[in-house]
Amino acid sequence: MRLRARPALSSVHALASVWLAGCAPDLPGGRAAVETTRVRRGDLELALVEKGRVEAKQTTTVYAPVEGEIVWLCEEGTQVKAGDTVARFANEEIEDLHQDAKVQCEAAERRVARAKRGTEMQKRELELDVERQQSLLALAKWELADLALDSRQTVAYACYAQPDSSGVRAGLPNANDAGSGPDTLP
């Protein structure tokens, strides 16, 4: 421990010197031998070595949730907080339970992964089905447009081939006209 010397400590030093002087053997002439020193500011180092017993300010009793042989214990005097491991037990039942829980956890992880893969495959199949249905819809629209065009052409041919009341076919070009014939529409 390092303490900063203060004027009060210097006074203590001076008083200690006077006290020690009273304990020194007497010199001839009734004077005592006194060691003197000049007082100055500086660091004052103190060391104190004592024997004793230290007790914790606060203690807590800990109960183990299971019975068993303690195979590890934290070092005495270690500061711990809630949740820290302070002891380990050798207990086959605990090890068995731990191993069973680990196996169940791994199996559950595999089931989750399998379900994710299945979901992804179903999603892709549904996407392909949507694409297939969109293609069928486009084809049906194209066929509908083609049929509508065919029906207009059929109506046009029907109008072209129908004779009017005078017996002349409506819209028929003259036989002498260029481009006449059944393939040519007005």
Beta strands, then each sheet from edge to edge (+ up, - down):
strand 1: 2-4
strand 2: 26-27
strand 3: 31-32
strand 4: 43-45
strand 5: 69-73
strand 6: 87-90
sheet 1: 1+ 4-
sheet 2: 2+ 3-
sheet 3: 5+ 6-
end
